[in-house]
Amino acid sequence: MPEEKERSSDEELQKLLKKSADVEDFPDVPLDEFTPPTDAEWKEACEALLKGAPFDKVMFTKTYEGITFDPMYTKKHTEDILPKSVMPGMGDYLRGVDPAGYIGKPWGIAQACDETLPAENNELLRHENDKGSTIYHIVLDTASRAGVDARQAEKVGDIGTSVTTVDDMHTLLEGLDLTKFPLYIYAGANALPLLSLVAAARRAAGDDMSKVQGIVGADPIGALVTDGKLPASLDAHYDSLASSARWAVKNAPYLRTVFVRSDVYSNGGANDVQEIASCLATAAAYLRALCERGLTIDEAASQVAFGFSMGANFFLQIAKLRAVRPIWAQIVKAFGGNAESQKMRIHARPALFFKTIYDPYVNMLRNTTEIFSGVVGGIDSFESAPFDEPIRKGDEFSRRIARNIQIMLQEEFGMLQPIDPAGGSWAVETLTRQMKEKIWAEFQNIEKQGGIVAALRSGSVQEGIAAILADRFKKADIRKDRIVGNNMYPNMTETLLETRAEDTAALKAQRTKDIEAYLSDIDTKHRDEALAAFKADGSVDKGIEAAFAGATIAELMAAVTDGKGAAETVTAIAPHRWSERFEALRRRTEDYKAEKNDNVKIFLANMGPIPQHKARADFTTGFLQVGAFEVLGNDGFKTVEEAAEAAGKSGADAVVICSTDATYPEIVPALAPKLHEVLPNARVFLAGAAPKDLLETYNNAGIDEYISVKANCYEVLERLQKKKGMIA
C-alpha cells in the first residue's frame, strides 16, 4: 500500500536516530539537595492517609487479564525493561513500524458508512470524505457478507449496505478516488465473490485495481465462531483466501485480502489477552494455509490486516497494541518472513461491549478514551463508532461527533507529532512487558492444542471467554465495575433514544426492483458458462468475468462453496454488552410502569437530623434508582413511631432504615418490628452492613436484607421486581 511504502525503512533516518540514541554525553544535574523517599517511607505515608484500610487490598488492582496494577511505577523498578536502544520503526516494532510515526502519514480516519441502498451509501461515503474521513469504509449488511441475494435476504440492510450485483457495486463505488483514499470492506467468511464484484466494477468504470489501496478482506475463522458454522469446509475457504491473495499480490499490490478481526471475542466478553492471542493464532493459521497453497511467507504476510477492539482500560489498551507488534514480528520471522513482512497493519475501533443504551451520550466519552489509547498505542487506522451504535444506525449528528473526535486529536490536540508518546513510561513499559508475556503464553497454549481451529472445536476458547464474561457480569452486579448511567449514577429523567427502525419491507422491494431491472437483459447462457468456468477455476479473474456476465453475489458464493466439503461447525460466541443485564432490569420496570401505572415504591426511614442519615440515604437512593424504582425520601424522623407511621401511610413495597452505625443498635430493634407490623408484605432493609456481632440481633429484629457497597445490586433489585410481579 502507498502508505506502507512511505513508512518503509528509511536507512538514513534510522542511522541518524541510532546515532542520536548512542549519545550519552549530557551534563550532570546535581540533585543533592533532594532526598528521595524510600519505598518504606512512601508506604508509611500512604497507610496514614488510608486510615486503616488495608494497603495491599486498596492500592493494587487486578485486571481481567491477571495483571496487577501497582500504585506507583518507578525507574528503579523498570530500568531493565526500558527500550533504551530501540527506536520507532526498528527492531521488533514495539515502538511502531514507522520511524516517522504519524508525522509522515497520519492514522486513517475510517468512518463506517452503512446506508442500506448502494446509491445512498455512495452519497454518505462522499459526504464523510468531504468532512474529514480519509478512508472509504463500507459496512455490508449480513446478507451481503454471507453471499445472499438481497431478494432472498431475511432483513435487507440490517447493519449496512446491500450488494448483490456488479451494478450495485458500480453504484456504490462511483466517483470514489480509490487511488488516493483506501477502501475498507470486511467481506465475512469469503472475500472472493466480493473482490470479484469490486474488480469488475472498477473495470467497468475504466479503472484497474493496481493502485487501489486498503482492505477487501475475509476472516473465515472469525465468521465461523461468530455464526457457529460455515457453508463449506475450512479448506474450501482457505482455497478462496489463497486465490484472492494470489490475485491481489499480482494485480492489486496495495490491497489486503485477509482481515483478522477481534470483535467476535471482545463482544463475547473476552479479556485483552484472549482477544489478541486468538487473533494471532487465527493469523498464524492463515499464514500456514496460504503458504501451503503456494504463496511465499512474505506474500502471505503482506495480505494480513488486523482489526482490534479498544476496551475500557486505558493504559492496558496502549500496552496491548505495543505488545502485539513484536509478537507478530516474531511469528512472521519464525515462518521466514523478512523485516518488511514483519510489520503489522492495525485497524481498530471502540469495543461495542462497553457501550450502553441508557445514558448513551456517555458513549462519546468512552469512545474518546478508546480512540486516544489506540492512537498512543500506534494504530494505523481507526473507526470511531457513533455513540448510538447499540441502538440504531448513526445519523448526521452522531457520525459527525465520532468523526470529529479523531480530527480534533489530529489537528487540535497535536497527536500527530509525538512518536511513541508512551515510550519510556515506567507504567506503560511494565504493562507492555506483562501483556506481551501473557499474550505469548496464551498464543502458545492455543498452538499446543493444535491451533485456533482445534481450540474452537474443543470449546476451550469459548469456555475461557465465558468464564471472563461471567466474572464481568458478577463484578457489574456488585458494582465493583461501575457502568456510568446504568449500575451507577442513573438518569431518572432519561428518555431512550428512538430506534429509527427502517422500513425493511420497502427497502427489500426497492432492492428487488433494482436487481431484477439489471438482470432483465443479461445473457443467461453466457452467465451460466462464466459461472461454470469460475466454479472449475476458482480464480478472481474468472470471478470477474462471471460478475460481468451478470452473476449475483449469491451465485458467485455458491460457485466457491457448494459441494466444497462438509460444512464446518463450532460453538458460536454470542455477543454481549456489559450493561445488558441492568438495561433489561430497568426496562422491565419502565414497561411495567407504563402498563400498570405502578412501580416498586421504596420508603426511606431516615432517622435523625439530615447530617445523620444523608450519606446513607443518598447511597440507597442511587442504589435503588438503578432499577428505576420510586424512592420516597424525607428529611428524617425523630422517633421510631413517627417513622413507622409515615412508612405505613406510604404503602411502600419496601422500607430502608437509614442512619449511622452508632445509632443502629438502638434504632433497629425498635423500628424494624414496627415496620413489619404496619407493612406486613414489605421487605425491610438496613442501609449499611451489619457488624458480625450485631448481625443476628438485626436479623431477629426483622431486617430482611442489607444495602451496602458489598451488596449485589442486580440481585437485590431483581428480587424486588419479582415480589412486585414484574417478573413472572
N, C-alpha and C positions, 0 to 999 in steps of 0.2 A: 504494500500500500504506500502511496506517496508520503503520508505522514511517517510511515515507518522508515522510508528511505532517508527522510530528513533527520530522523533521530538515530540513525545507524552510526556506528563507531566513527568518530572524528579523531583520527590519530593525533593530530597536532594539539587539539584541545585536551585530549587525555594526557599527553605528555606534559602540557602546561600545568594541568591540575595535579598530576603526580609530583611534579617538581615543587609546586607550592605546598603540597602536603608534607613534603620532607623537610621543609624549613622549620627549624626549632630554635633559631637564634632570636628569641624575644627577650626584651628587658624584664628583669625581675621586678615584681611589685611587692614591696615589703608589707606583710600583714602582721607584724609583731605585736601591734597594739591590740589585735583581736585575739581572744582566746576561744577557739571553737569548743562548744559544749560536747561532752561525751554522750554516747548513746544512753548511758545510765542516767545522766543528768536530764536529758530530754525526756526520757520515760517518766522520771520522777515528777517533772513539771506537768506532763500530760495527766498522770494519775491524780495530781492535786486538782486539776480542772475537771476531771471526770467525777469527782465527789463520790467515790466508792464504786462506781460502775466498773466492771471487770475490763481491764486494759486489753487482754488478749481477745476478748469477745467483741468489744466495741470498735477497736481500732483496726481490725483486719476483716476484709470482706472476701468471701469465697464466691467465685463465679460458677456458672453452669458448666464451664469448661474444666473445672477442677483447679483453676488458678486462684491464688490468694493475693488480693491487692494489699500491699503493705501500706502503712500510713505515711511512710516517707521513704524516698529513694535518694541515695547519696552517691557521690563519685566513688568513695572508697569501697562501696558495696558493689559497684558495677564496672570498676576500672577494667577488669579482664574481658568484658564483652563489648566494650565500646568499639565501633567500626572505624578506628583511627586511620587505617591505611586504605580504606575502601571509599571510593568516590562514586557519585551517581553515574550510571552508565558503564560501570566497570565491575569486574569480579563476578560475583554471583547475583548481581542486580538487586540486592537487598535494598539499596538506596534509590532504586529506579532504573529504568532501562535506557534512559536518555541523559547524556551528560549535561544538556542544557535545560532539562526539566520542561516546564511549561513556557519558558521564555521563547523558545523557538517554535513550539507547537502547543497551543492551549488545549486543555482537555475538551473533547467534543461534547456539545450540548445536544442530547438526543431526546428531545421532547416527543413522546409517543403520540401518534396520530391514529385514531381508532373509529372514525366515522364509518358507518355501515356501507354506504354506496361508494363505489370507486371514484366517481366524479367529485363527490363531496369531500372525500378524504384527500383527493388531489388538491382541492382548494385549501384544505386545512394544512397540508404539507407546505404549500407555498406560503401561506399566512405565517406559520410557525418559523419558516426560514426568514421571512421578511422581518420578523420580530426578534430574531436573535438566535434561533436554533441553528446549529451548524451540521446537523445530521438529519437525513430523511429517515425517520424511524417509523416504519409501518407495522402496526399491530394487526394481525389477521384474526378473523373470528375462528371459533373452534372448528367449524365445518371445513374451512379452507385449510387449516393446519392438518386436518385429518384426511384431506383429499376427498371431500364430499361435495358433490354438486349442490349449489345453492337451492336448486329446485327440490332436492331431497333433504335439505338441512332441517334439523329439528328446530333450531332457532337462529335465523339469519342475523348476523351482526351482533351476537351476544357480547363479545368482548373486543370486537374490532371490525375491520373491513372485510367484505365478501368478495372473493375472487374465484371465478370458475373457468373463464376462457382467456385466450390471449388478448381479446378485445378489452376485457376488464382490466388486464394488466397494462395494456397500452393507455387506457384512460387514466389509470392510477398513476402512471409514471410520466405522463405527457407534460413536457415543459420543464421537467426537473433536471438540473445540471448535475448529473451523476459523476462528471469528471472533476467537479470542484468540491461537492459535498458528498460524504459517504452515504450509502444506502444500508440500512439495518432492517432485516426481516428474519424473525425466528420462524422456521418452517415446520416445527414439530418433529415427528419421528423420521421423516424422509424429505430431504430438500430437492431431490432430483426433479419431481414434477414442477415444483415452483420455480426452480432455477431455469428449467426449460421455458417456462412461460415468460420469465424476466428477459432471458436472452432473445427469445422470439419477438417480444415487444420492442426491444432495443433494435433488433434488425429491421423490423417493420418501420421504425422511425428513422431508418438510415444510419444508425449508430451501431458500433460494436461494443464488446464488453472489455476491451483491452485496457481502458483507463477507468473503468468503474471501480470505485473504492467501497469498502465496507464489509458487510456480512450478510449472506443469504445462507443461513446455516441450520443444520439439523442436530438433534440430540436424541437419538433413538432410545438410549438407556434412560435418560431423563423422562421421555414421553412414556416409556414402559412403566416406570414407578409412579408416574402421575396418574395414568389411566388403569394400571394393573394389567394391561395387555397390549400386544401389537398384532396387527393383522397378518403378519408373516414372521418367519424366523428372524432372529437377530443377524444371522449370516446374510440373509437377503438384504436387510437394512445396511449391513456393513458393505455389501456389494454396491449398493446405491451411493453410500458415503464415499467409497473409493472412486466410483465413476464421476461423481460431482467434483471431487478433489483433483483427479487427474485432468479433467477438463479445465478447471479453474487455473491450475498451475500453467497450462499451456495457453489458454485463451483469456483469462481474467486474472493476471498475476497479483492484483491488488485486492482481490476478493477472497474472503474466507468462507468455507462451506461447512465447518464444524463449529457449533455454538453450544458449549457446555454450560448449562445454566443450573444455578443452585436453588432457585425459588421453590422447587418441589420439596426440598429438605428444610429450608428456612420456614416455609409456610406450614410445614408439619410440626414445627416447634424445635427443630434441631438446634444444638449449640453451635458455635462458630467452628469448633474443631470438627464436628461431624459433617457440617456443611462443606467445608473446604476439602477435607480428606475424601469425601465421597466424590466430589467433582474431580479431584486429582486422579483418583482411581478410575473414574469414568474416562478421563482424557487418556490415561495410560492404556486402557482397553482399546480406544480408538487408534492410538499410535500403532499398537500391535496389529490391529485389523488392517489398517492402511498399508503398513509395511509388508504384511503377508500378501497383499493384493498388488504388489509391485511398485509402490511409491517408496522413495528414499525417506529416511528419517527427517531430513531437512525439508523435503516437500510436505511430508505429513504434518510436522510441527508448524509449518507456515500456514496451515489451514485451520488451526485451532484458535478459537477465541473463547474467553471465559466471561460468564455473566454472574456476578456475585450480588447477594443481598446485603445491604448495610443495616445492621441492627442498632439496638438502643444504647449499648455500652460504648461510649465514645472512644475511649483510649484503646479498648480491645479491638475495635474495628480498624483503627490505624495499624495496630500491631499485626492483625491477621493479613492485611494486604502486604505489609513489608515482609512478613514471614513466608508467604506463599510463593513469592517470586524466586527466592533461592531454591526452594524445594522443587519447583517446576524446572528450573535450570538444571538441577541435579538429575531429575528424571530424564529429561531430554538428552543430557550429556551421557547418561548410562546407556541410552539407545544408540549413541554415537553421533548425536547432533552437534553442529558447530555452534559457535558463540552467538551468532545471529538467531539461530533457531531456538536458542535457549531463552530468548526474550519473550516475556509473557504479555499477551494482549488482554487487558482487563476492562470490561464494561461493568457498570454497577448501577443499582437502583435501590431506593429505600425498601426495606423489608415490609411487605404487606402485613405480616404477622403482628407488628407493633402499632398498627393503625386502628383507630376506633370510630364507631358510628356515632356514639354520643360525644358531645363536645368536639366535633370533628375539626374545628378550626385550630385546635391544638396540634393536629397533624402537620400543619405548616411548620411549627416549631420542631417537631420530631424530624420532619424531612430535612430541615435546615441543618440540624446537628449531624444527620447521616450523610448529607452531601459534603459538609465540611470535613468529616472524618475520612470520607472517600478521597477528597482532594489532597488532604495531608498525607494519606497513605499512598497516593500515587496512581489513581485510576487513569485510564486513557479516555474514557467517555462515561457520561452519567445521564441516566434517565430520571429526572425528577418527577415523581408521580404527583398528580393533583391531590389536594388534601381530601377531596370527596371520593377518592378511589374505592373505598369499601362500600360505597352507597350507590354510585352511578358512574357513567362516563363523565369525564370532565367537561366543563363549559368554558367559555371565553375567560371568565374571571379566574377559575381555579387553575387553568392551564397557564394563564399569564403570571400568576403568583409563582407557580412551580418553575416556570422558565426564568423569571426574573431573579429568583434566588441565585441561580448559577451565574447569570450575567452580572449581578452585583458582586459576587465573590471574585469574578474576574476583573471587572472594570472599576469597582469602587473600593473593594477591600484589599486589593493588591495581592491576591492569592496566586497570580501567575509568576510572581517574582522569586519567592524563595524556592530553592531546590532541596527536596527532602527536609522540610521545615522541622520535622520531629527528630531528625538525625542528631544523635548525641544526648538526647533526653534520657536521663537516668531511668525514669519510669518507663518510657516507651521502649527503650532498648531492652530493658529487662523483660517487659511483656512480650516483645517481639521474639526474644530468645525462647521464652516459655511457650509461646504459641507455636513456634517452629518445631520445638521438641514434641509437643502434644499432637500437632497435625501429622508430623512424620510418623510418630508411633501409631496413630490411628490408620494412616495410609498403609503402613506395613501390616497391620492387623487385617485389613481388608485383603491385601495381596496374599497373605498367608492362607486365607480362606479360599483362594483360587481366583481372586479378583472381584470386582464390584458386582458382576452378574451373579456369580456364585453366592456372594454375600446377600444379595437381594433375594435370590431363590430360597436360601435357607431362612430368610427373615431376620437375620441378625442386625442388619442396618435398621430395619423398621422397628425392631424391638428396642434398640438403643435410643432411637429418636422418640419413641412412645414414652420411654422412661423419663426423658428430659421434659417432654410435654406435660406429663403428669406432675412433675416437680414444679414446673412453671405455674400450672393451674393451682397447685397447693399453696405456693407462695403468694399468688394473687389472692386466693381465698382468705388467707390470714393477713393480707395487706403488708407482707414483708416486701413484695414487689408492688409499688404504688403506680396505678394507672390513673393519671390525672383526668378528672371528669367522669370517671367510671367507678372504681372501687375507692377512690379518694376524691374529695372536693367536687361532688356532682353539682351541676347547674340545674336547680329545681324549676327554673322558668324556661328551660330549653324546649324548643320545638324541633323535632327531627327534620332534617333536610328532605325535600321531596326526591323521590327516586327518578323522576322524569323517564318513566318506562317508555321505550319505543314501541310503535305500532308494528309488531313483528309480522303480523299477517299482511299488512300493507307493504312492508319492505320486501317480504318474500314474493308478493305478487309483482312488485316492480322489478325485482331481480329476475323472476321467471320470464317476464315480458321482454326484458333486455337480452337475456341469454337466448331465448327462442328466436328473437328477431335476428340476432347474429348468426345463429346456426341454420336459419331457414334456407340459405342459399349455398351452403357448403357442399362440396363433392364428397358424399358419404363413402363412395368406393375408395377414393384417394385417401380419405381419413383412415379407413379400416386398414388399408395397405401400410400406411405410415405407422399406425399403432402396432401392427404385426411386426414391422421391422424394429420398432422401439422395444417391444417385448423380447424379441430374439437377441437384440444387441445390448440393450440397457445403457446406452451412452447418451450423454447430454445432446450431442449432435442429432441423434435420431429423435430424441425427445423434442428438440426444437422443430424438426420437420413435422412431427405429429401435431405439435401445438399450432403450427402454421396451417396445417390441414384441417383444423377445427376441433381437435381433440380437447375435451374438457379436463379439468384437473382431476376429476374422478376417474376418467378413462386413463389418464397418464399414471395415476396412482395404482390402478388395477393392473396395469401392464408390468409394474415392478414389484407387485406384492402377491397377486393372485397365483395360487399354486406354487409359491416360493417357500415351501417348508411349512411346518406346523406353527400355528400361532404361539407366540411367547406370552406367558402369564407369570405374574408375581403378585404378592400382596401390595396393593397401592398404599401410598402415604397420603392420607386425606389432609386437605388444607384446613388450617385453624387460624384463629387470631386470639391473642392473649386476653382480650377483653370480652370474648363472645359469651361466656357464662354470665357475666354481670349485665351485659346488654340484654340477654334473654330474660334475666331476672327482673330487670327494670321494665322491660316491655310487657311482661305479664301483669305487673301492677298497673301500668298505664292502660292496657287493654281492659282489664277488669274495671278500673275506674270509669272508663268511657262507657262500658256496657251496663254496669250496675249503679253508677253514680255513688260509689262507695270505695273505701280504701282501708288498709290497715292503719288504725289510729293508735298512736303511742303517747301516753301521758307521762310527762316528766314530773316526778315527785321531787322537786328541788327543795332541799331542806336548808334553812338558814338564810342569811343575807347573801346577796349576789356574789361577793368575793368568795364565799364559802363553796358555792355549788357551780359557779360559772364554767370553770375549766372542764369539769366532767360533763356538764350539761351540753356544752359546745361539742365536745368529742362525741357524745352519744347522738346528738342531732345529726352530725356529719355521718356517723356510722349507719344510722337508720335511713337517712335520705339516699344512701346508695341504692336502696330498693324502691325509692320514690314514695316512701310511706309518709303519712301525715303525722308530724310531730307536734304535740300540744305542749307548748312551753309556758313558763310563768316566771315571776320574779322571786319565787321562793315562799316557803311556809314556815311559820314559827313553831307550830306544833304538829305532831303526827295526826292528830284528829282533824285538823284543817286540811292536811294533805290528803287523808283518806276520803274525806267528804268531797273534795274537789275531784279526785280521781273517779269516785263513784258517779258523780254527775256527768263526767265526760263520756261515759260509756265506752271507754277505750278497750282495745283488744289486748293491750299490754301496758305495763307501768314500769318505769325505770326510776329507781331511787338514786338520787344524785346528791352527794355531799363529799365529805372527806373521810379518809381512813380513821382519823382520830375520833370522829363523831359517829361512825357506823356502829360500834359496839353498843351504843345506847339507842340509836335510831332504828336499826334494822329489826331487832327482836320485837320492838313495839309497833312498828309500822307495817311490816310485811304481812302479819296475820290480818290486820285490819283491811289491807288491800284485797286479800283473797276473800274477805267477808263481803265487801261492797261490790267486788267484781269477780264472782266465783269462776267465771270462764276465762279470765285474763291470766296471762303469764306475767310473773313478777321478776324483773331483772334488777341487778345491782350494778351501778356504774363503777367499774374498777375490779381488780382481782382480790379475792379474799385471802388473807394470810392463812397459812396452814392451820394455825392454832384456833382460828375462828371459822373455818370453812364449815365444819359440822354444825356449829351454832347457827350460822346464817342459813344453811340448807334446812335445818329443822324449823327455823322461823318461817320458811316459805319462799326463799329465793330459788327460783327455777333455773336461772342462767345468769352469767356474768358478761358484761360488755367491757372489754379491756383491749389493750394493744395486742394481747395474745389470743383473743377470741377469733374463731373462724367466722368472718363476716358473712361469707356466702351461705354457710350452713345455717347460721342464726336467722338470716333473712328468709331463706327458703322455708325453714320451719314455720315462720310466721305466715308466710303465704299459704302453706298447706293448711294451717289452722283456720285461716280465713276462708279457705275454699277456692283460692286462685288456682291451685293445682289439684287435679282430680285424685 
